[in-house]
Amino acid sequence: MIMKLGLIGFPVQHSKSPWIHQHFLDQLGLTGRYHLIEIEPDQFVAEINRLKTSDLTGFNITIPYKEKIIPFLDGMSPEAEAIGAVNTVVCQNQKWYGHNTDGLGLITALKVQFPDLFTGGKTVLLLGAGGASRGIYHALLQENFSEIMIANRTVERAQMLLKLNQTSIKGEAISFAEAEERLAEFDLVIQTTSVGMSPDSDSRVIDLDRLKKDTVVSDIVYQPFWTSLLKEAKAHGGRVHHGHEMLIYQAKLAFELWTQQSVDAKPLLERFNQD
């Protein structure tokens, strides 16, 4: 069988997904191709309806269509339904099933590198309350953290995100300024906005002057490799977690949904900076 995979979004030409998934195809000895499917917003409905009759095996979906794809799906995983966004679609018998591997991809990557974060009682600061934050917050709520604070430019948007919390984990919505003041309280800081992405790589969402030593700082931005936030985290004695790790692990989880086979992400992590 020839696997036909792809990424739907706008724009997508910068994406590293074809490189990642080609490595996974080669690792399992599978024949296939991962295409970039760039769809302009005014063409979205027509193009999706056209793709519905194609022989795609599966696809990823990215900005700005993670929510817009939902009406075209025939089913969704409980996680995707709770999050209200989809990044992976499995195609079977011309039916489309939506999943979301973003948040779980980040959590999996963190567990591999920093297992001590998951021993119980740790506190988390989530920076940003946009689409990426929603999936990550849902995944964090499945773990045994004692508190997850959400900081955002508009506190009201962070308060809306708190509604996802049906657990006993404590939570609060705060401003970025308050997050800076309370930074020493947290064991894990996750930056979920696009601030610091190339070419605007000198910016960061908050200053880390009050960062506690050995706090893990994770930035989902993967271009540049060393964001301004991660450079500052390292300078203050923090442990850093680069954005490409979430990218690779969410891709691994998506690929395993398409193939029902396990793949190893470690060789890709080692090669990321060489390619």
Residue pairs with C-beta under 8 A, 6 or more apart in sequence:
1 31
2 31
2 32
2 33
3 25
3 30
3 31
3 32
3 33
3 57
3 58
3 258
3 259
4 32
4 33
4 35
4 54
4 55
4 56
4 57
5 21
5 32
5 33
5 34
5 35
5 56
5 57
5 58
5 59
5 258
6 34
6 35
6 36
6 37
6 56
6 59
6 60
7 15
7 17
7 18
7 34
7 35
7 36
7 37
7 59
7 60
7 61
7 62
8 37
8 39
8 48
8 51
8 59
8 60
8 61
8 62
8 65
8 69
9 15
9 37
9 38
9 39
9 61
9 62
9 63
9 64
9 65
10 38
10 39
10 40
10 41
10 63
10 64
10 65
11 38
12 36
12 37
12 38
12 62
13 36
13 38
14 223
15 36
15 62
16 222
16 244
16 247
17 34
17 36
17 60
17 251
18 34
18 35
18 36
19 275
20 247
20 248
20 251
20 268
21 34
21 251
21 255
22 34
23 267
23 268
23 271
24 251
24 252
24 255
24 263
24 268
25 31
25 32
25 34
27 263
27 264
27 267
28 259
28 261
28 263
30 259
32 57
37 47
37 51
37 59
39 47
39 48
39 65
41 64
44 65
44 68
48 69
48 72
49 72
52 72
52 94
52 96
53 94
56 91
57 91
57 258
58 88
58 89
58 90
58 91
58 254
58 257
58 258
59 88
59 89
59 91
60 87
60 88
60 89
60 251
60 254
61 69
61 86
61 87
61 88
61 89
62 87
63 131
66 85
66 86
66 87
66 131
67 84
67 85
67 86
67 131
69 86
69 89
69 98
70 76
70 84
70 85
70 86
70 98
72 96
73 86
73 89
73 96
73 97
73 98
74 95
74 96
74 97
75 95
75 96
75 97
75 98
76 86
76 97
76 98
76 99
77 97
77 98
77 99
77 100
79 99
79 100
79 103
79 104
79 138
80 86
80 98
80 99
80 100
82 138
82 164
83 100
83 103
83 134
83 135
83 138
83 164
84 134
85 100
85 131
85 134
85 135
86 98
86 99
86 100
87 99
87 100
87 101
87 102
87 135
87 250
87 254
88 98
88 99
88 100
88 101
88 253
88 254
88 257
89 96
89 97
89 98
89 99
90 96
90 97
90 99
90 257
90 258
91 97
99 254
99 257
100 135
101 250
101 251
101 253
101 254
101 257
102 132
102 135
102 136
102 139
102 246
102 250
103 135
103 136
103 137
103 138
103 139
103 140
104 139
104 249
104 250
104 253
105 246
105 247
105 248
105 249
105 250
105 251
105 252
105 253
106 136
106 139
106 190
106 218
106 220
106 245
106 246
106 249
106 250
107 136
107 139
107 140
107 142
107 143
108 249
108 252
108 253
109 241
109 245
109 246
109 248
109 249
110 117
110 118
110 188
110 216
110 218
110 241
111 117
111 118
112 245
112 249
113 241
113 245
114 216
114 239
114 241
117 187
117 188
117 216
118 143
118 144
120 144
120 146
121 144
121 145
121 146
122 145
122 146
122 187
122 188
123 145
123 146
123 147
123 148
123 149
123 185
123 186
123 187
123 188
124 140
124 145
124 147
124 148
124 149
124 186
124 187
124 188
124 189
124 190
125 149
125 151
125 179
125 182
125 183
125 185
125 186
125 188
125 189
125 190
126 133
126 136
126 137
126 140
126 148
126 149
126 150
126 151
126 190
126 192
127 151
127 152
127 176
127 179
127 189
127 190
127 191
127 192
127 193
127 205
127 206
128 151
128 152
128 191
128 192
128 193
128 205
129 150
129 152
129 154
129 157
129 158
129 160
129 161
129 173
130 157
130 192
130 193
132 192
132 193
132 220
133 150
133 161
133 192
133 193
134 161
134 164
136 190
136 192
136 220
137 148
137 150
137 161
137 164
137 165
138 164
140 148
141 148
141 164
141 165
141 166
141 167
141 169
145 169
145 188
146 169
146 170
147 169
147 170
147 171
147 172
148 165
148 169
148 170
148 171
149 171
149 172
149 173
149 174
149 179
149 182
149 186
150 158
150 161
150 162
150 171
150 172
150 173
150 174
151 158
151 173
151 174
151 175
151 176
151 178
151 179
151 206
152 158
152 173
152 175
152 176
153 175
153 176
155 173
155 174
155 175
156 173
158 173
158 174
159 173
161 173
162 171
162 172
162 173
165 171
174 182
176 205
176 206
179 206
180 206
180 207
180 209
180 210
181 210
182 210
183 189
183 206
183 208
183 209
183 210
183 211
183 212
184 210
184 211
184 212
185 212
186 212
186 215
187 212
187 215
187 216
188 215
188 216
188 218
189 208
189 211
189 215
189 216
189 217
189 218
189 233
189 238
190 218
190 219
190 220
191 204
191 205
191 217
191 218
191 219
191 220
191 221
191 227
191 229
192 220
193 205
194 221
195 203
195 204
195 205
195 221
196 202
196 203
196 204
196 205
196 219
196 221
196 227
196 228
196 229
197 221
197 223
197 227
198 223
198 224
201 224
201 227
201 228
202 228
203 228
204 227
204 228
204 229
204 232
205 229
207 232
208 217
208 229
208 232
208 233
208 236
208 238
209 236
211 217
211 233
211 236
211 237
211 238
212 238
213 236
213 237
213 238
214 237
214 238
214 239
215 233
215 238
215 239
216 238
216 239
216 240
216 241
217 229
217 230
217 233
217 238
217 239
217 240
217 241
218 240
218 241
218 243
218 246
219 227
219 229
219 230
219 240
219 241
219 242
219 243
220 243
220 246
221 227
221 243
222 242
222 243
222 244
222 246
222 247
223 243
225 242
225 243
225 244
225 273
226 242
227 243
230 240
230 242
233 239
233 240
234 240
244 269
244 272
245 269
248 265
248 268
248 269
248 272
249 265
252 263
252 265
255 263
256 262
256 263
